[in-house]
Amino acid sequence: MHPLKIVILGLSITSSWGNGHATTYRGLSRELTERGHKVTFLERDVPWYAANRDSPRDCGRIRLYRDFKDLKDRFVSEIREAELVIVGSYVPDGSEIGEWVIRTAGGIKAFYDIDTPVTLAMLENGSPGYITRKLIPAYDLYLSFTGGPTLEVLALKFRAKMPRAFFCSFDPAEYYPVCCEQVWDLGYMGTYSKDRQVALEELMLQPARRWQKGRFIAAGPMYPKETVWPANVARVHHLHPAEHKLFYGAQRFTLNITRSAMVAAGYSPSVRLFEAAGCGIPIISDYWDGIETIFEPDREILISRTADETLEMIRDMPETERYLIGERARLRVLSEHTAAHRAAQLEEYVSELSGG
């Protein structure tokens, strides 16, 4: 494919604080740039990300804007001249920006939904603010965090022209096995979400209370002050992405918990799932439809539904088996779910739209 001018308007690429979007956008932008495309990422400058910049490696051209007016005044030529413009979910004023992009852009207009089940649930009850029912069919391409039956729902119920699965990914240069002491029996990383808390209680906090000698760690911001953490669960408020591989490497097992809307939709692997697998750490996950299309249960991933099952895994599994599960998952994501795979996939979708 000839080099493209690509503009991405996303939630954030400069800060991973409290979101999983930044690392996804960094990997995608970096790989598109490596493949010869000219990528410009436009991000709303907001205080909470300004105070927590992560300084990513080369991810193309990054520009901040103050508000919607500033965006229109300064970057209209980039939108007009781009051969592909992508607007992401959770972008502030995303609906207004999307309407402006549809009117202004001369190339392909795409929406990248990194939160598809949440988006569709909010659309049923009004509007999420970053997309509307009217806007969905106006985009040429709908890149969906979720695959499976949700793609048919997007096409038939919401009239999306070209809904395509576009899972998150990981960067093998950032997420890989490290040699370090495994301090923790089970770890978890995730921003607080009310609908994940029940699963966190069942799959980590209850096991921690019942196994006093066990060592646990939970990382992530925004947990309520009244959250009761067992004494053997260490807390980390926020981790710089450069620290993620060491965080995973220090765990014997890592826990994946999925938001309820993603569980209901199925086929919604999170970016943390791929990142942890890239580090070769065996994953214990809740179950959702389609997880077997990403990892083979019992060989590449472990599924837990109760505290008893979690405790049995982390206390009784032979070391050789534990290691092999993590290694098989690592090989699986290296073969299917790197940022390079997503960049190539995006090129395929653009070729499909432009007739090859």
Contacts in CASP RR format, 6 or more apart in sequence:
PFRMAT RR
TARGET T0000
AUTHOR 0000-0000-0000
METHOD contacts of the structure
MODEL  1
MHPLKIVILGLSITSSWGNGHATTYRGLSRELTERGHKVTFLERDVPWYA
ANRDSPRDCGRIRLYRDFKDLKDRFVSEIREAELVIVGSYVPDGSEIGEW
VIRTAGGIKAFYDIDTPVTLAMLENGSPGYITRKLIPAYDLYLSFTGGPT
LEVLALKFRAKMPRAFFCSFDPAEYYPVCCEQVWDLGYMGTYSKDRQVAL
EELMLQPARRWQKGRFIAAGPMYPKETVWPANVARVHHLHPAEHKLFYGA
QRFTLNITRSAMVAAGYSPSVRLFEAAGCGIPIISDYWDGIETIFEPDRE
ILISRTADETLEMIRDMPETERYLIGERARLRVLSEHTAAHRAAQLEEYV
SELSGG
1 347 0 8 1.000
1 350 0 8 1.000
1 351 0 8 1.000
3 36 0 8 1.000
3 37 0 8 1.000
3 38 0 8 1.000
4 37 0 8 1.000
4 38 0 8 1.000
4 82 0 8 1.000
4 83 0 8 1.000
4 84 0 8 1.000
4 350 0 8 1.000
5 37 0 8 1.000
5 38 0 8 1.000
5 40 0 8 1.000
5 78 0 8 1.000
5 81 0 8 1.000
5 82 0 8 1.000
5 83 0 8 1.000
5 84 0 8 1.000
6 32 0 8 1.000
6 37 0 8 1.000
6 38 0 8 1.000
6 39 0 8 1.000
6 40 0 8 1.000
6 82 0 8 1.000
6 83 0 8 1.000
6 84 0 8 1.000
6 85 0 8 1.000
6 86 0 8 1.000
7 39 0 8 1.000
7 40 0 8 1.000
7 41 0 8 1.000
7 42 0 8 1.000
7 75 0 8 1.000
7 78 0 8 1.000
7 79 0 8 1.000
7 82 0 8 1.000
7 84 0 8 1.000
7 85 0 8 1.000
7 86 0 8 1.000
8 25 0 8 1.000
8 28 0 8 1.000
8 29 0 8 1.000
8 39 0 8 1.000
8 40 0 8 1.000
8 41 0 8 1.000
8 42 0 8 1.000
8 85 0 8 1.000
8 86 0 8 1.000
8 88 0 8 1.000
8 112 0 8 1.000
9 41 0 8 1.000
9 42 0 8 1.000
9 43 0 8 1.000
9 71 0 8 1.000
9 85 0 8 1.000
9 86 0 8 1.000
9 87 0 8 1.000
9 88 0 8 1.000
9 91 0 8 1.000
9 94 0 8 1.000
9 97 0 8 1.000
9 101 0 8 1.000
10 21 0 8 1.000
10 25 0 8 1.000
10 41 0 8 1.000
10 42 0 8 1.000
10 43 0 8 1.000
10 86 0 8 1.000
10 87 0 8 1.000
10 88 0 8 1.000
10 90 0 8 1.000
10 91 0 8 1.000
10 112 0 8 1.000
11 19 0 8 1.000
11 21 0 8 1.000
11 22 0 8 1.000
11 43 0 8 1.000
11 88 0 8 1.000
11 89 0 8 1.000
11 90 0 8 1.000
11 91 0 8 1.000
11 114 0 8 1.000
12 19 0 8 1.000
12 21 0 8 1.000
12 22 0 8 1.000
12 25 0 8 1.000
12 43 0 8 1.000
12 49 0 8 1.000
13 21 0 8 1.000
13 22 0 8 1.000
13 25 0 8 1.000
13 26 0 8 1.000
13 29 0 8 1.000
13 41 0 8 1.000
13 43 0 8 1.000
13 56 0 8 1.000
13 59 0 8 1.000
13 62 0 8 1.000
14 22 0 8 1.000
14 43 0 8 1.000
14 49 0 8 1.000
14 53 0 8 1.000
14 54 0 8 1.000
14 55 0 8 1.000
14 56 0 8 1.000
14 62 0 8 1.000
14 64 0 8 1.000
15 22 0 8 1.000
15 48 0 8 1.000
15 49 0 8 1.000
15 50 0 8 1.000
15 52 0 8 1.000
15 53 0 8 1.000
15 54 0 8 1.000
16 22 0 8 1.000
16 23 0 8 1.000
16 52 0 8 1.000
16 54 0 8 1.000
16 240 0 8 1.000
16 241 0 8 1.000
17 48 0 8 1.000
17 49 0 8 1.000
17 51 0 8 1.000
17 52 0 8 1.000
17 54 0 8 1.000
17 221 0 8 1.000
17 238 0 8 1.000
18 191 0 8 1.000
18 220 0 8 1.000
18 221 0 8 1.000
18 222 0 8 1.000
18 238 0 8 1.000
19 90 0 8 1.000
19 191 0 8 1.000
20 114 0 8 1.000
20 168 0 8 1.000
20 271 0 8 1.000
20 272 0 8 1.000
21 90 0 8 1.000
21 114 0 8 1.000
22 54 0 8 1.000
22 56 0 8 1.000
22 241 0 8 1.000
23 170 0 8 1.000
23 171 0 8 1.000
23 174 0 8 1.000
23 241 0 8 1.000
23 271 0 8 1.000
23 275 0 8 1.000
24 114 0 8 1.000
24 168 0 8 1.000
24 169 0 8 1.000
24 271 0 8 1.000
25 41 0 8 1.000
25 59 0 8 1.000
26 56 0 8 1.000
26 57 0 8 1.000
26 59 0 8 1.000
26 171 0 8 1.000
27 59 0 8 1.000
27 169 0 8 1.000
27 171 0 8 1.000
27 339 0 8 1.000
27 342 0 8 1.000
28 169 0 8 1.000
28 339 0 8 1.000
28 342 0 8 1.000
28 343 0 8 1.000
28 346 0 8 1.000
29 39 0 8 1.000
29 41 0 8 1.000
29 59 0 8 1.000
29 60 0 8 1.000
30 57 0 8 1.000
30 58 0 8 1.000
30 59 0 8 1.000
30 60 0 8 1.000
30 171 0 8 1.000
30 339 0 8 1.000
31 338 0 8 1.000
31 339 0 8 1.000
31 340 0 8 1.000
31 342 0 8 1.000
31 343 0 8 1.000
32 39 0 8 1.000
32 343 0 8 1.000
32 346 0 8 1.000
33 39 0 8 1.000
33 58 0 8 1.000
33 59 0 8 1.000
33 60 0 8 1.000
34 340 0 8 1.000
34 343 0 8 1.000
35 343 0 8 1.000
35 344 0 8 1.000
35 347 0 8 1.000
38 61 0 8 1.000
39 59 0 8 1.000
39 60 0 8 1.000
39 61 0 8 1.000
40 60 0 8 1.000
40 61 0 8 1.000
40 62 0 8 1.000
40 63 0 8 1.000
40 78 0 8 1.000
40 82 0 8 1.000
41 59 0 8 1.000
41 60 0 8 1.000
41 61 0 8 1.000
41 62 0 8 1.000
41 63 0 8 1.000
42 63 0 8 1.000
42 64 0 8 1.000
42 65 0 8 1.000
42 71 0 8 1.000
42 75 0 8 1.000
42 78 0 8 1.000
43 49 0 8 1.000
43 62 0 8 1.000
43 63 0 8 1.000
43 64 0 8 1.000
43 65 0 8 1.000
44 64 0 8 1.000
44 65 0 8 1.000
44 66 0 8 1.000
44 67 0 8 1.000
44 71 0 8 1.000
44 91 0 8 1.000
44 92 0 8 1.000
44 93 0 8 1.000
45 64 0 8 1.000
45 65 0 8 1.000
45 66 0 8 1.000
46 92 0 8 1.000
52 238 0 8 1.000
54 240 0 8 1.000
54 241 0 8 1.000
54 242 0 8 1.000
56 241 0 8 1.000
63 74 0 8 1.000
63 75 0 8 1.000
65 71 0 8 1.000
65 74 0 8 1.000
65 75 0 8 1.000
67 93 0 8 1.000
68 93 0 8 1.000
68 96 0 8 1.000
68 97 0 8 1.000
68 100 0 8 1.000
71 97 0 8 1.000
72 100 0 8 1.000
76 104 0 8 1.000
79 85 0 8 1.000
79 100 0 8 1.000
79 101 0 8 1.000
79 104 0 8 1.000
79 105 0 8 1.000
80 104 0 8 1.000
80 105 0 8 1.000
80 106 0 8 1.000
81 106 0 8 1.000
82 105 0 8 1.000
82 106 0 8 1.000
82 107 0 8 1.000
83 107 0 8 1.000
83 108 0 8 1.000
84 107 0 8 1.000
84 108 0 8 1.000
84 110 0 8 1.000
84 350 0 8 1.000
85 101 0 8 1.000
85 105 0 8 1.000
85 107 0 8 1.000
85 108 0 8 1.000
85 109 0 8 1.000
85 110 0 8 1.000
86 110 0 8 1.000
86 111 0 8 1.000
86 112 0 8 1.000
86 143 0 8 1.000
87 94 0 8 1.000
87 97 0 8 1.000
87 98 0 8 1.000
87 101 0 8 1.000
87 109 0 8 1.000
87 110 0 8 1.000
87 111 0 8 1.000
87 112 0 8 1.000
87 130 0 8 1.000
87 139 0 8 1.000
88 94 0 8 1.000
88 111 0 8 1.000
88 112 0 8 1.000
88 113 0 8 1.000
88 114 0 8 1.000
88 130 0 8 1.000
89 111 0 8 1.000
89 112 0 8 1.000
89 113 0 8 1.000
89 114 0 8 1.000
89 115 0 8 1.000
89 116 0 8 1.000
89 119 0 8 1.000
89 128 0 8 1.000
89 130 0 8 1.000
89 131 0 8 1.000
90 114 0 8 1.000
90 115 0 8 1.000
90 130 0 8 1.000
91 97 0 8 1.000
91 130 0 8 1.000
92 130 0 8 1.000
93 129 0 8 1.000
93 130 0 8 1.000
94 129 0 8 1.000
94 130 0 8 1.000
94 131 0 8 1.000
95 127 0 8 1.000
95 129 0 8 1.000
95 130 0 8 1.000
95 131 0 8 1.000
95 132 0 8 1.000
95 135 0 8 1.000
98 109 0 8 1.000
98 111 0 8 1.000
98 135 0 8 1.000
99 135 0 8 1.000
99 138 0 8 1.000
101 109 0 8 1.000
102 109 0 8 1.000
102 135 0 8 1.000
102 138 0 8 1.000
102 139 0 8 1.000
108 140 0 8 1.000
108 141 0 8 1.000
108 350 0 8 1.000
108 353 0 8 1.000
108 354 0 8 1.000
109 138 0 8 1.000
109 139 0 8 1.000
109 140 0 8 1.000
109 141 0 8 1.000
110 139 0 8 1.000
110 140 0 8 1.000
110 141 0 8 1.000
110 142 0 8 1.000
110 143 0 8 1.000
111 131 0 8 1.000
111 135 0 8 1.000
111 136 0 8 1.000
111 139 0 8 1.000
111 141 0 8 1.000
111 142 0 8 1.000
111 143 0 8 1.000
112 143 0 8 1.000
112 166 0 8 1.000
113 119 0 8 1.000
113 131 0 8 1.000
113 142 0 8 1.000
113 143 0 8 1.000
113 144 0 8 1.000
113 145 0 8 1.000
113 146 0 8 1.000
114 145 0 8 1.000
114 168 0 8 1.000
115 145 0 8 1.000
116 144 0 8 1.000
116 145 0 8 1.000
116 146 0 8 1.000
116 147 0 8 1.000
116 150 0 8 1.000
116 154 0 8 1.000
116 265 0 8 1.000
116 268 0 8 1.000
117 146 0 8 1.000
117 150 0 8 1.000
117 259 0 8 1.000
117 261 0 8 1.000
117 262 0 8 1.000
117 264 0 8 1.000
117 265 0 8 1.000
117 266 0 8 1.000
117 268 0 8 1.000
118 128 0 8 1.000
118 259 0 8 1.000
118 261 0 8 1.000
118 262 0 8 1.000
119 128 0 8 1.000
119 130 0 8 1.000
119 131 0 8 1.000
120 150 0 8 1.000
120 153 0 8 1.000
120 154 0 8 1.000
120 158 0 8 1.000
120 265 0 8 1.000
121 261 0 8 1.000
122 128 0 8 1.000
123 131 0 8 1.000
123 132 0 8 1.000
123 133 0 8 1.000
123 158 0 8 1.000
127 133 0 8 1.000
133 158 0 8 1.000
136 142 0 8 1.000
136 154 0 8 1.000
136 158 0 8 1.000
136 159 0 8 1.000
136 160 0 8 1.000
137 158 0 8 1.000
137 159 0 8 1.000
137 160 0 8 1.000
137 161 0 8 1.000
139 160 0 8 1.000
139 161 0 8 1.000
140 161 0 8 1.000
140 162 0 8 1.000
140 353 0 8 1.000
141 161 0 8 1.000
141 162 0 8 1.000
141 164 0 8 1.000
141 349 0 8 1.000
141 350 0 8 1.000
141 353 0 8 1.000
142 154 0 8 1.000
142 160 0 8 1.000
142 161 0 8 1.000
142 162 0 8 1.000
142 163 0 8 1.000
142 164 0 8 1.000
143 164 0 8 1.000
143 166 0 8 1.000
143 346 0 8 1.000
143 349 0 8 1.000
144 150 0 8 1.000
144 151 0 8 1.000
144 154 0 8 1.000
144 163 0 8 1.000
144 164 0 8 1.000
144 165 0 8 1.000
144 166 0 8 1.000
145 166 0 8 1.000
145 167 0 8 1.000
145 168 0 8 1.000
145 268 0 8 1.000
146 165 0 8 1.000
146 262 0 8 1.000
146 265 0 8 1.000
146 266 0 8 1.000
146 267 0 8 1.000
146 268 0 8 1.000
147 165 0 8 1.000
147 167 0 8 1.000
147 266 0 8 1.000
147 267 0 8 1.000
147 268 0 8 1.000
148 165 0 8 1.000
148 266 0 8 1.000
148 267 0 8 1.000
148 290 0 8 1.000
149 265 0 8 1.000
149 267 0 8 1.000
150 265 0 8 1.000
150 266 0 8 1.000
150 267 0 8 1.000
151 163 0 8 1.000
151 164 0 8 1.000
151 165 0 8 1.000
154 160 0 8 1.000
154 163 0 8 1.000
155 163 0 8 1.000
162 349 0 8 1.000
162 352 0 8 1.000
162 353 0 8 1.000
164 349 0 8 1.000
165 267 0 8 1.000
166 342 0 8 1.000
166 345 0 8 1.000
166 346 0 8 1.000
166 349 0 8 1.000
167 269 0 8 1.000
167 274 0 8 1.000
167 337 0 8 1.000
167 342 0 8 1.000
168 269 0 8 1.000
168 270 0 8 1.000
168 271 0 8 1.000
168 274 0 8 1.000
169 271 0 8 1.000
169 274 0 8 1.000
169 337 0 8 1.000
169 338 0 8 1.000
169 339 0 8 1.000
169 341 0 8 1.000
169 342 0 8 1.000
170 271 0 8 1.000
170 274 0 8 1.000
170 275 0 8 1.000
170 277 0 8 1.000
170 278 0 8 1.000
170 333 0 8 1.000
170 337 0 8 1.000
170 338 0 8 1.000
170 339 0 8 1.000
171 338 0 8 1.000
171 339 0 8 1.000
172 278 0 8 1.000
172 334 0 8 1.000
172 338 0 8 1.000
174 241 0 8 1.000
174 242 0 8 1.000
174 244 0 8 1.000
174 245 0 8 1.000
175 244 0 8 1.000
175 245 0 8 1.000
175 248 0 8 1.000
175 274 0 8 1.000
175 275 0 8 1.000
175 276 0 8 1.000
175 278 0 8 1.000
175 279 0 8 1.000
176 245 0 8 1.000
176 278 0 8 1.000
176 279 0 8 1.000
177 245 0 8 1.000
177 249 0 8 1.000
177 278 0 8 1.000
177 279 0 8 1.000
177 280 0 8 1.000
177 330 0 8 1.000
178 245 0 8 1.000
178 246 0 8 1.000
178 249 0 8 1.000
178 279 0 8 1.000
180 246 0 8 1.000
180 249 0 8 1.000
180 250 0 8 1.000
181 250 0 8 1.000
182 249 0 8 1.000
182 250 0 8 1.000
182 251 0 8 1.000
182 252 0 8 1.000
183 215 0 8 1.000
183 217 0 8 1.000
183 250 0 8 1.000
183 251 0 8 1.000
184 215 0 8 1.000
184 216 0 8 1.000
184 217 0 8 1.000
184 234 0 8 1.000
184 250 0 8 1.000
184 251 0 8 1.000
184 252 0 8 1.000
185 211 0 8 1.000
185 214 0 8 1.000
185 215 0 8 1.000
185 216 0 8 1.000
185 251 0 8 1.000
185 252 0 8 1.000
185 253 0 8 1.000
185 314 0 8 1.000
185 315 0 8 1.000
186 204 0 8 1.000
186 207 0 8 1.000
186 208 0 8 1.000
186 216 0 8 1.000
186 217 0 8 1.000
186 251 0 8 1.000
186 252 0 8 1.000
186 253 0 8 1.000
186 254 0 8 1.000
186 255 0 8 1.000
186 284 0 8 1.000
186 310 0 8 1.000
186 314 0 8 1.000
187 204 0 8 1.000
187 216 0 8 1.000
187 217 0 8 1.000
187 218 0 8 1.000
187 219 0 8 1.000
187 251 0 8 1.000
187 253 0 8 1.000
187 254 0 8 1.000
187 255 0 8 1.000
188 200 0 8 1.000
188 204 0 8 1.000
188 217 0 8 1.000
188 218 0 8 1.000
188 219 0 8 1.000
188 254 0 8 1.000
188 255 0 8 1.000
188 257 0 8 1.000
189 218 0 8 1.000
189 219 0 8 1.000
189 220 0 8 1.000
189 239 0 8 1.000
189 244 0 8 1.000
189 247 0 8 1.000
189 254 0 8 1.000
189 272 0 8 1.000
190 196 0 8 1.000
190 218 0 8 1.000
190 219 0 8 1.000
190 220 0 8 1.000
190 257 0 8 1.000
190 272 0 8 1.000
191 220 0 8 1.000
191 221 0 8 1.000
191 222 0 8 1.000
192 220 0 8 1.000
192 221 0 8 1.000
192 222 0 8 1.000
192 223 0 8 1.000
192 224 0 8 1.000
192 227 0 8 1.000
193 259 0 8 1.000
195 259 0 8 1.000
195 260 0 8 1.000
195 261 0 8 1.000
196 257 0 8 1.000
196 258 0 8 1.000
196 259 0 8 1.000
196 260 0 8 1.000
199 257 0 8 1.000
199 258 0 8 1.000
199 286 0 8 1.000
200 218 0 8 1.000
200 255 0 8 1.000
200 257 0 8 1.000
202 306 0 8 1.000
202 307 0 8 1.000
203 255 0 8 1.000
203 257 0 8 1.000
203 284 0 8 1.000
203 286 0 8 1.000
203 304 0 8 1.000
203 306 0 8 1.000
203 307 0 8 1.000
203 310 0 8 1.000
204 216 0 8 1.000
204 218 0 8 1.000
204 233 0 8 1.000
204 255 0 8 1.000
204 310 0 8 1.000
205 229 0 8 1.000
205 230 0 8 1.000
205 233 0 8 1.000
206 307 0 8 1.000
207 216 0 8 1.000
207 307 0 8 1.000
207 310 0 8 1.000
207 311 0 8 1.000
207 314 0 8 1.000
208 214 0 8 1.000
208 216 0 8 1.000
208 230 0 8 1.000
208 232 0 8 1.000
208 233 0 8 1.000
209 230 0 8 1.000
210 307 0 8 1.000
210 311 0 8 1.000
211 232 0 8 1.000
211 311 0 8 1.000
211 315 0 8 1.000
212 232 0 8 1.000
213 232 0 8 1.000
214 232 0 8 1.000
215 232 0 8 1.000
215 234 0 8 1.000
216 230 0 8 1.000
216 232 0 8 1.000
216 233 0 8 1.000
216 234 0 8 1.000
217 233 0 8 1.000
217 234 0 8 1.000
217 235 0 8 1.000
217 236 0 8 1.000
217 247 0 8 1.000
217 250 0 8 1.000
217 251 0 8 1.000
218 229 0 8 1.000
218 233 0 8 1.000
218 234 0 8 1.000
218 235 0 8 1.000
218 236 0 8 1.000
219 235 0 8 1.000
219 236 0 8 1.000
219 237 0 8 1.000
219 238 0 8 1.000
219 239 0 8 1.000
219 247 0 8 1.000
220 236 0 8 1.000
220 237 0 8 1.000
220 238 0 8 1.000
220 239 0 8 1.000
221 237 0 8 1.000
221 238 0 8 1.000
229 235 0 8 1.000
236 247 0 8 1.000
239 247 0 8 1.000
244 275 0 8 1.000
244 279 0 8 1.000
245 279 0 8 1.000
248 254 0 8 1.000
248 275 0 8 1.000
248 276 0 8 1.000
248 279 0 8 1.000
248 280 0 8 1.000
248 281 0 8 1.000
249 279 0 8 1.000
249 281 0 8 1.000
251 281 0 8 1.000
252 281 0 8 1.000
252 282 0 8 1.000
252 314 0 8 1.000
252 322 0 8 1.000
253 281 0 8 1.000
253 282 0 8 1.000
253 283 0 8 1.000
253 284 0 8 1.000
253 302 0 8 1.000
253 313 0 8 1.000
253 314 0 8 1.000
253 322 0 8 1.000
254 276 0 8 1.000
254 281 0 8 1.000
254 282 0 8 1.000
254 283 0 8 1.000
254 284 0 8 1.000
255 283 0 8 1.000
255 284 0 8 1.000
255 285 0 8 1.000
255 310 0 8 1.000
256 270 0 8 1.000
256 272 0 8 1.000
256 273 0 8 1.000
256 276 0 8 1.000
256 283 0 8 1.000
256 284 0 8 1.000
256 285 0 8 1.000
256 286 0 8 1.000
257 285 0 8 1.000
257 286 0 8 1.000
258 268 0 8 1.000
258 270 0 8 1.000
258 285 0 8 1.000
258 286 0 8 1.000
258 288 0 8 1.000
262 268 0 8 1.000
262 270 0 8 1.000
262 288 0 8 1.000
263 286 0 8 1.000
263 287 0 8 1.000
263 288 0 8 1.000
265 288 0 8 1.000
266 288 0 8 1.000
266 289 0 8 1.000
266 290 0 8 1.000
266 291 0 8 1.000
267 288 0 8 1.000
267 289 0 8 1.000
267 290 0 8 1.000
267 293 0 8 1.000
268 288 0 8 1.000
269 291 0 8 1.000
269 294 0 8 1.000
269 337 0 8 1.000
273 283 0 8 1.000
273 285 0 8 1.000
273 294 0 8 1.000
274 333 0 8 1.000
274 337 0 8 1.000
276 283 0 8 1.000
277 283 0 8 1.000
277 295 0 8 1.000
277 300 0 8 1.000
277 326 0 8 1.000
277 329 0 8 1.000
277 330 0 8 1.000
277 332 0 8 1.000
277 333 0 8 1.000
277 337 0 8 1.000
278 329 0 8 1.000
278 330 0 8 1.000
278 333 0 8 1.000
278 334 0 8 1.000
279 330 0 8 1.000
280 326 0 8 1.000
280 327 0 8 1.000
280 329 0 8 1.000
280 330 0 8 1.000
281 326 0 8 1.000
282 301 0 8 1.000
282 302 0 8 1.000
282 322 0 8 1.000
282 323 0 8 1.000
282 325 0 8 1.000
282 326 0 8 1.000
282 329 0 8 1.000
283 295 0 8 1.000
283 301 0 8 1.000
283 302 0 8 1.000
283 326 0 8 1.000
283 329 0 8 1.000
284 301 0 8 1.000
284 302 0 8 1.000
284 303 0 8 1.000
284 304 0 8 1.000
284 310 0 8 1.000
284 313 0 8 1.000
284 314 0 8 1.000
285 291 0 8 1.000
285 301 0 8 1.000
285 302 0 8 1.000
285 303 0 8 1.000
285 304 0 8 1.000
286 303 0 8 1.000
286 304 0 8 1.000
286 305 0 8 1.000
287 303 0 8 1.000
287 305 0 8 1.000
291 297 0 8 1.000
291 301 0 8 1.000
291 303 0 8 1.000
294 301 0 8 1.000
294 332 0 8 1.000
294 337 0 8 1.000
295 301 0 8 1.000
295 329 0 8 1.000
295 332 0 8 1.000
296 328 0 8 1.000
296 332 0 8 1.000
297 303 0 8 1.000
298 325 0 8 1.000
299 325 0 8 1.000
299 328 0 8 1.000
300 325 0 8 1.000
300 326 0 8 1.000
300 328 0 8 1.000
300 329 0 8 1.000
300 332 0 8 1.000
301 325 0 8 1.000
301 329 0 8 1.000
302 313 0 8 1.000
302 325 0 8 1.000
304 310 0 8 1.000
304 313 0 8 1.000
END
